[in-house]
Amino acid sequence: MGLTTREWGDGGKLAVLLHGMADDSTTWKRFGGTLTALGYRVLAPDLPGHGSSPAIRNSSAEEFVAAVLDVLPREPDLALGHSLGGMVLSLAAADLRPACAVYSETMFRPPPCGDIPVSELAGILAASVYPVGETGRWDPGTTAAFLRDIGGTDLTPDPATPSLVQYAESGAAVSASEVARLRAGGFVARAVPGADHAPHVNAYDEFLASLDGWI
């Protein structure tokens, strides 16, 4: 299954950007431009069921991640995932082999979904989350299948890959105790002042500042 992938720049360094739930790759236009100016070639796919990429309902998390890996070169200089994209990155990192990884507002220990059917979980998501990408297209069923499959799983990536965790000071997705756990495990964790769950959108200057030394 081919995913729609946007590209910016033609520099000698490679960056891979993975967007969050109900969003699409257009969320990275501003950051893509910044990275291009820094000498990067930037690739940003629409995740399965998002934007212009096809839905893959009732798929496993493994199939979801495989679809993403199919459109990405290995060993990028930078891989950054926001929220859902960070979860995908944590599962893909061993195959993707980035030189460094950034997880922005990523929940590494999602709660179990119990016996909630995918269709019911999709309805819950559709009622509480609204598409924010420019395309306005999102299939909650594809996301629900992914989340149900990983519910109750520890997605904490291997800290052998230099990894930065960005979190909103408001504690939108990453609690203070989680920050402490990640730091104790060898991760760098930095707050993004004034940000909510989408630092690259609503606190751009602070988002960039927190990436000092990583891009």
C-alpha positions as CSV (number, residue, x, y, z in Angstrom):
1,M,0.0,0.0,0.0
2,G,1.5,3.3,-1.0
3,L,1.2,6.3,1.3
4,T,1.1,9.9,0.1
5,T,4.4,11.5,1.0
6,R,5.3,15.2,0.9
7,E,8.9,16.3,0.3
8,W,10.7,19.6,0.9
9,G,14.3,20.5,0.0
10,D,17.1,18.6,-1.5
11,G,19.9,19.0,1.1
12,G,22.5,16.5,2.1
13,K,20.8,15.6,5.4
14,L,17.6,13.6,5.6
15,A,14.7,14.2,8.0
16,V,11.6,12.1,8.4
17,L,8.5,13.6,10.1
18,L,5.4,11.7,11.3
19,H,2.3,13.6,12.2
20,G,-0.3,13.0,14.9
21,M,-3.8,11.5,15.0
22,A,-6.4,13.2,12.7
23,D,-3.7,15.4,11.2
24,D,-1.7,15.0,7.9
25,S,1.7,15.8,6.5
26,T,0.7,19.4,5.8
27,T,1.1,20.1,9.5
28,W,4.9,20.1,8.9
29,K,5.0,22.8,6.2
30,R,6.5,25.4,8.4
31,F,9.0,23.1,10.1
32,G,9.8,21.5,6.7
33,G,10.8,25.0,5.5
34,T,13.0,25.5,8.5
35,L,14.7,22.2,8.0
36,T,15.2,22.9,4.3
37,A,17.0,26.1,5.2
38,L,19.3,24.0,7.5
39,G,20.3,21.7,4.6
40,Y,17.8,18.9,5.0
41,R,15.7,16.9,2.6
42,V,12.5,16.4,4.4
43,L,10.0,13.5,3.9
44,A,6.6,13.5,5.6
45,P,4.0,10.8,4.8
46,D,0.3,10.9,5.5
47,L,-0.1,8.0,7.9
48,P,-2.6,5.2,6.9
49,G,-6.1,6.5,7.0
50,H,-5.0,10.1,7.2
51,G,-4.9,12.9,4.5
52,S,-4.5,11.4,1.1
53,S,-3.3,8.0,2.2
54,P,-5.7,5.0,2.0
55,A,-7.4,3.5,5.0
56,I,-6.4,0.0,6.2
57,R,-9.2,-0.9,8.6
58,N,-8.9,-3.9,10.9
59,S,-5.1,-3.9,10.3
60,S,-2.6,-4.8,13.0
61,A,-0.1,-2.2,14.3
62,E,2.5,-4.2,12.5
63,E,0.8,-3.7,9.2
64,F,0.3,0.0,10.0
65,V,4.0,0.5,10.7
66,A,5.1,-1.6,7.7
67,A,3.1,0.7,5.4
68,V,5.0,3.7,6.9
69,L,8.4,2.0,6.6
70,D,7.6,1.1,2.9
71,V,7.9,4.8,1.9
72,L,10.8,5.9,4.0
73,P,14.6,5.6,3.4
74,R,16.6,4.0,6.2
75,E,19.1,5.8,8.4
76,P,17.8,9.3,8.3
77,D,19.7,11.9,10.2
78,L,16.6,12.9,12.1
79,A,13.3,11.2,12.7
80,L,10.6,13.2,14.5
81,G,7.1,11.9,15.5
82,H,4.3,13.8,17.1
83,S,1.8,12.0,19.3
84,L,0.5,9.1,17.2
85,G,3.4,9.6,14.9
86,G,5.7,9.2,17.9
87,M,4.1,5.9,18.7
88,V,4.7,4.8,15.2
89,L,8.3,6.0,15.3
90,S,8.9,4.0,18.5
91,L,7.8,0.9,16.8
92,A,9.6,1.6,13.5
93,A,12.9,2.9,15.0
94,A,14.7,-0.5,15.0
95,D,14.1,-0.8,11.3
96,L,14.4,2.8,10.4
97,R,17.7,3.3,12.3
98,P,17.7,7.1,12.6
99,A,20.8,8.9,13.8
100,C,18.6,10.6,16.4
101,A,14.9,10.5,17.2
102,V,12.6,13.1,18.6
103,Y,9.3,12.2,20.3
104,S,6.9,15.1,20.6
105,E,4.1,14.7,23.1
106,T,4.2,11.0,22.7
107,M,2.4,8.5,25.1
108,F,4.7,5.5,25.4
109,R,2.4,3.5,27.7
110,P,-1.0,3.7,26.2
111,P,-3.8,2.3,28.3
112,P,-5.3,-1.1,27.4
113,C,-8.5,-1.0,25.3
114,G,-10.0,-4.1,26.9
115,D,-12.7,-5.7,24.9
116,I,-13.8,-2.5,23.1
117,P,-14.5,-3.4,19.5
118,V,-12.6,-1.4,16.9
119,S,-15.9,0.0,15.6
120,E,-16.8,1.3,19.0
121,L,-13.4,2.8,19.6
122,A,-13.5,4.4,16.2
123,G,-16.8,6.1,17.2
124,I,-15.3,7.4,20.5
125,L,-12.3,8.8,18.6
126,A,-14.6,10.4,15.9
127,A,-16.6,12.1,18.6
128,S,-13.7,13.5,20.5
129,V,-11.0,14.2,17.9
130,Y,-11.5,16.3,14.8
131,P,-9.4,16.4,11.6
132,V,-6.9,19.3,11.6
133,G,-4.9,18.7,8.5
134,E,-5.4,20.7,5.3
135,T,-7.0,17.8,3.5
136,G,-9.7,17.3,6.3
137,R,-9.6,13.6,5.7
138,W,-9.2,11.0,8.5
139,D,-10.5,7.5,8.9
140,P,-11.0,6.9,12.7
141,G,-11.3,3.1,12.1
142,T,-7.7,2.8,10.9
143,T,-6.4,4.6,13.9
144,A,-8.7,2.7,16.2
145,A,-7.3,-0.6,15.0
146,F,-3.8,0.6,15.6
147,L,-4.5,1.9,19.1
148,R,-6.5,-1.2,20.1
149,D,-3.5,-3.4,19.0
150,I,-1.0,-1.4,21.0
151,G,-3.1,-0.7,24.1
152,G,-1.4,-1.8,27.3
153,T,2.0,-2.2,25.5
154,D,5.1,-0.4,26.6
155,L,6.3,1.5,23.5
156,T,9.4,3.0,25.2
157,P,12.1,3.0,22.5
158,D,15.6,1.7,22.9
159,P,17.6,4.6,24.4
160,A,20.7,3.4,22.5
161,T,19.4,5.7,19.7
162,P,19.9,9.3,20.9
163,S,16.4,10.4,21.7
164,L,14.7,13.6,22.8
165,V,11.3,13.7,24.3
166,Q,9.4,17.0,24.0
167,Y,6.5,17.6,26.3
168,A,4.1,20.5,26.9
169,E,4.4,22.2,30.3
170,S,0.7,21.7,30.7
171,G,1.2,18.0,30.9
172,A,-1.1,17.4,27.9
173,A,0.2,13.8,27.2
174,V,3.4,13.4,29.2
175,S,3.1,13.5,33.0
176,A,5.8,14.7,35.4
177,S,6.3,11.1,36.6
178,E,6.7,9.9,33.0
179,V,9.3,12.6,32.4
180,A,11.2,11.4,35.4
181,R,11.0,7.8,34.2
182,L,12.2,8.6,30.8
183,R,15.1,10.7,32.1
184,A,16.1,7.9,34.4
185,G,16.1,5.6,31.4
186,G,18.6,7.7,29.5
187,F,16.4,10.0,27.4
188,V,16.7,13.7,27.2
189,A,13.3,15.3,28.0
190,R,12.6,19.0,27.4
191,A,9.5,21.1,28.2
192,V,8.1,23.3,25.5
193,P,6.8,26.4,27.3
194,G,3.4,27.7,26.3
195,A,2.6,24.6,24.2
196,D,-0.4,22.3,24.3
197,H,-0.5,18.9,22.6
198,A,0.8,20.3,19.3
199,P,4.0,22.3,20.1
200,H,5.0,22.6,16.4
201,V,1.7,24.4,15.8
202,N,1.0,26.6,18.7
203,A,4.4,27.3,20.2
204,Y,6.6,27.2,17.2
205,D,9.5,29.3,18.4
206,E,9.6,27.4,21.7
207,F,9.3,24.1,19.8
208,L,12.4,25.0,17.7
209,A,14.3,26.2,20.8
210,S,13.8,22.8,22.4
211,L,15.4,21.2,19.4
212,D,18.7,23.0,20.0
213,G,21.5,20.5,19.3
214,W,19.2,18.0,17.7
215,I,18.7,19.5,14.2
